[in-house]
Amino acid sequence: MAAHKKTRTNRITSSIKRAIALKAIVREESVSQISKDYDCSRTTVYNQHRKALQAANQAFDEEDDSVLYSVPVTKQFIKQVALALGMICKSSYRDTKFFIKSIFDYSVSIGNVFNVMDDASKKAKSINDGYDLSLIKTSAADELFHRNKPILDVVDIDSRFCALLAKADRRDYETWGVHLLDLQSQGYSPETTLMDSAKGLLKGHAEVLPNTARRLDHFHLIKDLKDCGRFLKHQEDSAITKAFHLQRKANNAKNAAGKKYYADAALIAFNAVSVLEDNRRTFNLLAQWLQHDVLQLPGHEPYTRAVLYDFILREMTALSDKQPHRISDIVTSLYTQRDALLDVANTLNVEFTQLAEKYKQPVARLWDLCFVARYDIDSFKYNEKAEALETLIGADYDEIEDEVLGILENTHRCSSMVENLNSRVRPYLAEQKEVTQKRLDLIQFYLNHKPFARSKHARLINKTPAQALTGKDHQHWLEMLGFSLFKQQVA
């Protein structure tokens, strides 16, 4: 823009001031560049910017006391507000009482608020127990803890529907078995359940649901690998600090004997650092191979994964002999969980075998397609490999690729959905207070009937887990509990 030759702010026209203010707000150019464009000081630019923001704030701060609409405040409406505050805003009884008094000038007791929540909990449990859980095909089970007591939960991975949210005194297999039997009475019999390595969880599912495939969750192992990697890095950093400390002592020693003593100690310390560095790098490399080449869904066929898994296990074992702390725990997990961790690759192989028969293709070629899914679709590597496979497969390439990607999307290896459920339940659990089973029933009901405002899956946006599970619409959750929703009167 041509420079505007003005030397004093009060000689700049209003239109120019507006232009300066707009450019300063948009910030497509720096303040220095704007001042050069308009031949003014940076202070002038800042002043116009401040004035524009003040004008905008004043425009939005203008009070409008006109009545938008009127709300009939009845006792039933007060109960509805109390329940909504407890579930939507996670308010305590005292906060709910204070809110109602502050906004509606109406007094309620803490007992009244409790009774409202208690009545809603009874209705919620009845609705929870009425769902047909035979619709759940792939579920995830876990335990979260509140005041050192377990809460057992089960969630449908595809719909995010919470099938179980139960307070318990223990988490042994008998406790899990009792709750799983209750779920069975509602038709619960998934094809696959993902879980961590908790013994009670595994044994309870094995005894009550022997025909359900139990797939070990990859998330916890990957987390342990990363935690161990961080520990090794911190251990190495501490050893480096110690070695340099000894080196400084050797340099500052006042006699030859002291210098030799600390110099020898520093040499030993630096050698230890070198060993720790080698161990850390080896561990991180093995962990990356395990995470990205063995456990990741897009990848090699089961035999190659199993061979690589065994190689990694041997190398980890050798590494744990040199540095047993932390690494030995990883090795134990890898030994005991081998088949369960590799199960997901076998599941994919069954799906790919059926798909290969359908399209008269070698199953190995479908695994090649699976491996190509590791690459970004816009990358050169993807296009290079996809073009070669398309030449081999022929006209069915697009259909086969779509089905392979669909199988990968619908095959689960992590119980992240139950962890997500845990994160949504925890805000309701105050550390200072016990939680009752009635309240958990209400929380379960609310989470199952609250729409998702956003999701990476288009099928879930603005849908509740109950809608996603059953494929049927339902009333608003407050209406399901017997309340009438307030509706604005449209003129």
N, C-alpha and C positions, 0 to 999 in steps of 0.2 A: 504494500500500500504506500502511496506517495506520502511523504512527511508533511505534516501540517505545522506551519511555522508560527507557533504561538510561544511566547516567552513567559507569560504569566497566567496562572490558573484562571483568574477572573476574566480573562479575555478569551477563554475557550468557550465556544458556543455550546448550548445545551445538547444539540445533536451529537457533537463530538464527545461530550462527557458521557452520554449514554453509550456511545460506541466503545469508549475506553472501559466503562464499567462492564459491558457485556463481554468484551474480550477477556477482562480480568477474571470474571466469574467462570467462563468456559475453560480458561487456561489452556487453550490450544497453543499459545505462545507464552514465553516467559515474561515476567514483569519488565525485565530489562529490554526485551525486544519490543514490547508494547510502548514503552516510554520512547524508544528510538523512532518507532513508526509515527508517533504523534508529536515528536519533538517536545516532550515534556519530561518532568522529573519522575523518578520512581515513586516519590511521595505522592505526587498527583494521581498516579495510577492506583495506589493503595487507598487514597481518599475516595475516589469514585467507586472503587470496589466496596468499601465500607458503607457508603451511602446507599448503594444499590441493595446490599444485604439488609440494611436497616429498613428500607422501604418495603422489601419483600416480607420481612418479619412483621411489620406493622399491618400489612395487608392480611396476613393469616391470623394475627392476634386480635383483629376486630371482633368484639363480642356481639353475638346475636342472641338476644333473649326471647326470640319468638318461639312459641310452643310448636314443636315438631309433631308430636302426637301424645296422647294420654294413655296411661297404663292403669287398668283396674287392679288395685292392690287388695287381694283377698288373702285369707289364711292359707289357702291352697297355693296361691302364688308365692307367698313367703316360704312355704315348704319347698317349692320348686327352686327358688333362689338359693336356699340353704343347701340343697342337694347339688345344684350346679356348681356352687362355690367349692364344695368339698371335692367333687370329681374333676371339674375342669381346671379350677385354680389351685386345687390341693390345699385349701384353707383348713386351718385347725378349727375346732369348735368355738374357741374364744374369738378368733378372727371373724368367723361367720357371724357370731352374735354381735360383734362390734360393727360389722359392715351393715347389717340389717338395721341396727339402731341409728347409725350415722346417715344412711341413705333414705330409709323409709320412716324414721322416727317411730319405730315399733320395737318393743322389747320382747325378746325371746330368751329363754334360759338355755344353759348348756345341755340340760336334760332334754329340752325340746329338740334341739339340733341332733342330739344322739338318737332320739326316737325316729326322727325323719330318716336318718342314715340306716338305722336298724330295719325299719319297715321296708325301705328300698332294697336292702340286702336280701331279705326273704324272697321278694319278688324276683330279684336278679338270679338267685340260685335256682328257682323253679324254671326260669327261662334257659339258664345254662344247661340244666339237666335234660332239656327237651331237644337238644340238637342231635342230629344223626351223625355220629363220628365215623361211620363207615366210609364217608366221602374223603377222609384223610388217607392219602397214599404214601406220602413221605413226611415224616415228622422228626422233631428234634426234642430231646429231653435233657434237663439239666437241674441243678440245684443252686439257689441263691440263699444267702444267710442273712438273718436279721436277729440281732441280740443273741448271737451264737446258736440260733435254732434254724434248721433248714426249712426252706419253702420249696416244694417240688413243683416243677412246671413242665408242661408239654405243649408244643406249638406245631401247627401245621405249616410246613415251610412254604408251600405255594400260596396259601391265602393269608398267612400270619395269624390264623385263628388260634386263640389260646384254649386248648382242650382241658388243661389241668393247671390249677394254681392252689396248692394245698399246703397248709401249715403242718409240720410234723415235729415230733420229738427226736426222731432218729432218721437216718437216711440209709438204713440197711436194706437188704433185699426183701425182707418180709414187709417192711413199710411200703416200699415201691410196689411190691406184689399186690398188696391190698388196694392201692389206688389204681393200679392198672386193671385189676378185676372190675372195679367200679366203672372205669372207662369202657371196658369190654361190654358191659351191660348196655352201653349206648352205641355199640357197634364198632368200637375202636379196634382196628386190626390192620395197621399200615403194612405196606410192602417192605418199607425200609425205615429204620429209625437211626438217626445220628446221635451220638453221645460221646462224652469223654470217657476216661478209663476208670471212673469211680466204680469200685467193686460192687457195691449194693445196687447201683444203677444197672450194671451189666447183668448181674445174676438175676435181678428181679425181672428184667425183660426176657432173659433166656428161659425162665421157668414159666412165666405167664404167656409170653408171645413167642413160642418156639419156632413158628413159621415166618416170623418177621426177621428180615435181614438186619443185623446189627452192624452198622458201619461206624468205625471209629473216627471221630472228628479230627481233622488235620490242624485246626486252628491252635489247639493247645500245644501240640508238638512244635509247630512253627514258632509259637511264642516262646517256648522253652529254649529253642535253638537261638533265638535273638537275645534272650536274656543271658544265656551262657556266653554268647559272643561279646556282649557288653561287659560281663564280668571279667572275661579274659583281657579285654582292652584296658579296663581299670586296673587289673593286676599288673599288666605291663607298664602302664603309666606310673604306678606306685614304685615299681622296680627301677624305672628310669630316674625318678626323683631321688631314690635312695642312692643309686650309683653316682649321680652328679654331686650329691651331698658328700659322699666319701671322697670324690675327686677334689672337691673344694678343700676338704680337710687335709688331704695330702699336699695340695699346693700351699696351704697356710701353715703346715707343720713347722715348728721352730727347731727341730733337730732331725738328724738323718734317720734315727730309729723310728720316730713318729711318721716321717714322710714315707719310709718303706712300708710300715704297717698299714697305713691308710691307702697307699698306692696298690698294695696287694689286694686289699679288701675291695677297692674300686674295680680292679681287674676282674675279680670273681663276680662282682655285681653286674658288670657290663656283659660278661659271658652269660649270666642268668637272664639278662634282658634279651640277649640274642636268642636264647632257647625259647623264652616266652613269646617272642615275636614270631618265631617259626611255628610254634604250636597254634597261636592265634590265627595266623594266616591259613594254616592247613585246616583248622576247624571251620573257619568261615567259608573256605572253598568247598569243603565237604557239605556244609549246611546249605550252601547255595545250590549245589547239585541235587541234594535231596529235595529241596523245596521246589526248584524250577524244572528239574528233569525227571523226577520220580513222582512227586505228589501232584504236580500241576495237571489239570485235566487234559488240555491240548499237549500231546507229547507222543512218546513211543508206545509200542504195543506192550502187553503185560510181561512177556519174557524178557525183553530188554530192560524194562523197569526193575524186574526182580533181580537180574544180574547186577545192575548198577546199585540197587539197594544193598545187596550182599557185599559188594565191593566197599561201599561207603561204611557199612557196619564193621567190616574188618579193619579199615583204616581208622575209624573212630575208636575201636577197641585198642589198637596199637597206641593211639594218641592218649587214651585214658591211662595206659600203663605208665606213660611219662608224666602225666599231670591228671591224677585221678579226680581231684575236686571238681564238682559240677559235671564234667564230661562223662564220668562213670554213670551218673544218673541218666544222662541222655542215652548212653549205650544200653542200659537196662531197659529203658522204654522201647528202644528200637528192636531189641531181642524179643521182648514179650509181645509187642504189638505188630510184628511184621505182617502177618496175614491180614489183620484187620485194616492196616494202613494201605495195603496193596489191593484191597477188595474192590475199590472204586474202579480200578483199571480193568479188573475182571468183569465188572458190571458193564463197562463200556464195550468190552469185547463181545459180550453176548448181544448187545444192541447192534453193534457193527456187523456181526455175523449174519443176523437176520436181514439187515439192510443190504448186505452184499448178495445174499440169495435173491432178494427182491429184484435187484438191478443186474444180476448175473456178472458181478465184479469180484475180483479177489479181495478178501477181507484186508489184506496188507495194504491195498490201494486206499481203502477207507481210513486206515490208520495214517497213511501219508497225508490225506486230507485233514485229519485231526491235527497232525503236527503243524500243518500250514496255518492253522487257526491261531498259532502263537504270534504270528506277525501282524503288524498293522496293515489294514487293507490298502493303504496308500503307499506302503513301502515298496522299494525295489525288490526286496527278498520275496515278499508275498507274490507279487506279479510274476516274478521269474519262476517260482515253484508252481504257482497256480496254472500258469500257461503250459508247463510241461505235463501236469496232471490232466488238464483239459484235453490235451492231445491224445493221452492214453485212454481216457474215459469216454470221450466223444460227446454226443448230443445230450446225454443225461447229466452232464457235469453240474449244471446249476441246481437241478433238483436234488442230486445226491449231496452237494455241498450244503444246501439249505437244511436237509434232514440231519446231516452230521452236526451242524451248528445247533439245531434244535435239541438233539440228544445231549450235547454238551451243556446247553442251558438248563435242561431239566434233570441233569445228574448232579447231585449235591455232595460235596466232600467236607463242608464245614457247617457247624451248628450255629452259624452267625445269627440266624433268625431267633433262636432262643436267647442268645446273648442280647439281642436287640430288645426282646420282650423284657428281660431282666432290667435293662436300662430304663424302660418305661414304667416298670413297677416300683423301682427303688425310690423315686421322689415321694411316693405315698407312705414310705416306711420311715417314720421318725425314730431316731435312735433312742430318744428318751421314753418312748411309749411302746407297749406291746401291740401287736396287730392280731386281731381275731380272725377266725376263719370266715365269719360273716362278712367282714370288711374285704377280705380277699375275694370272696364271691362277687361282691359289688365291683371291685376293681377289674376282675376278669370280665364281667358283663360289660362294663363301660369301654374297656379297650377293644372288645370284640365288636362293638357297635359305634365306634367313633370313626368317621371317614378319614382316609389318608389324604392330607392336603397336598402331598407331593410324593412321587415315587419314580424310580427309574423304569418301572414297568407301567406302561400306559393303562393296562387292564386294572390296575389298583387305584389309580388317581380318582379321588372323590368317591371311592367305594369303601365300605367297611369290611373288616375281615369276615364277618358273617355273610355279607353279600358275595364276597369272593369265594367262600367255601361252598355255599348252597346254590349260587347263581340266581337267587331270588331277592327282591327288594323287601325291606321291612320298615316299620315306622321309626320315627325319631326315638332315640333311646329314652328320652323323658316320657314320651307317649307310651312306650312299652311298659313303663313303670306306673302308668295310670294318671299321668299329668296331661293337662291340655296346654298346648303351646300357644303363646301369645302371638297374634298376627296383627300387623298394622292394617288399619282401615284405609283402603285406597279410595281417594275421592273420585 
